Every structure is written in C-alpha cells, then in structure tokens.
C-alpha cells in the first residue's frame, strides 16, 4: 500500500498528518510530538 503525505499540521503536543492513499481515501494520523519527530 503506497501513500503520499498530503499535509501535516503541528497542534501543540501532537502532529496531524494527512496521508493520501488514492483518489478516494485520505487517512488522518495523529502522532504525539516527541523528540523523535523530525521536521523535514
């Protein structure tokens, strides 16, 4: 399954990531912002 990161939003102590799987599917992932999260 391939996915492309469409957007990501920093929300204080968490990061909200939108991953586009295909034309119809948009998966939202909420990740706690830790020292492991690297800003590209």
One Martini backbone bead per residue (centre of mass of N, CA, C, O) as a GRO file, in nm:
protein
   40
    1UNK     BB    1   0.092   0.040   0.027
    2UNK     BB    2   0.053   0.358  -0.092
    3UNK     BB    3   0.164   0.687   0.029
    4UNK     BB    4   0.089   1.039   0.063
    5UNK     BB    5   0.186   1.326   0.199
    6UNK     BB    6  -0.016   1.608   0.214
    7UNK     BB    7  -0.026   1.690   0.530
    8UNK     BB    8   0.093   1.891   0.817
    9UNK     BB    9   0.004   1.955   1.170
   10UNK     BB   10   0.070   2.152   1.435
   11UNK     BB   11  -0.059   2.060   1.780
   12UNK     BB   12   0.154   2.120   1.986
   13UNK     BB   13   0.179   1.782   2.104
   14UNK     BB   14   0.093   1.736   1.796
   15UNK     BB   15   0.056   1.551   1.481
   16UNK     BB   16  -0.117   1.608   1.175
   17UNK     BB   17  -0.167   1.353   0.926
   18UNK     BB   18  -0.209   1.343   0.572
   19UNK     BB   19  -0.292   1.047   0.381
   20UNK     BB   20  -0.266   0.953   0.045
   21UNK     BB   21  -0.375   0.672  -0.118
   22UNK     BB   22  -0.605   0.784  -0.302
   23UNK     BB   23  -0.869   0.945  -0.441
   24UNK     BB   24  -1.064   0.843  -0.184
   25UNK     BB   25  -0.826   0.820   0.029
   26UNK     BB   26  -0.799   0.969   0.364
   27UNK     BB   27  -0.553   0.960   0.609
   28UNK     BB   28  -0.555   1.014   0.962
   29UNK     BB   29  -0.274   1.111   1.167
   30UNK     BB   30  -0.191   1.100   1.516
   31UNK     BB   31   0.107   1.241   1.657
   32UNK     BB   32   0.315   1.256   1.897
   33UNK     BB   33   0.530   1.505   2.000
   34UNK     BB   34   0.861   1.428   1.978
   35UNK     BB   35   1.203   1.384   1.943
   36UNK     BB   36   1.147   1.193   1.682
   37UNK     BB   37   1.038   1.432   1.540
   38UNK     BB   38   1.112   1.544   1.214
   39UNK     BB   39   1.181   1.829   1.039
   40UNK     BB   40   1.202   1.854   0.687
   0.00000   0.00000   0.00000
